[in-house]
Amino acid sequence: MVEENKAMASALHEWNSQLEGMVRERTKQLGESYRITRKLYEELKKNFESTLEVLSIAIDQRDHLTNSHSFV
């Protein structure tokens, strides 16, 4: 029974090590996914702000009475 207990403890330790490795790998993958998502978000935000600026300039150019009223 003692030998069986040692064998089970050894197997459990090995399994735990494997799980920890899997968690580290997945954490690394999630970190990389977050970095990519954050970069894409910043690009999207910049493009959105540029679009708003261009649209406001277009509105201002359309009518001289509203010039500079819609500029962001």
Secondary structure as UniProt FT lines:
FT   HELIX           2..62
FT   HELIX           64..66
FT   TURN            67..69
//
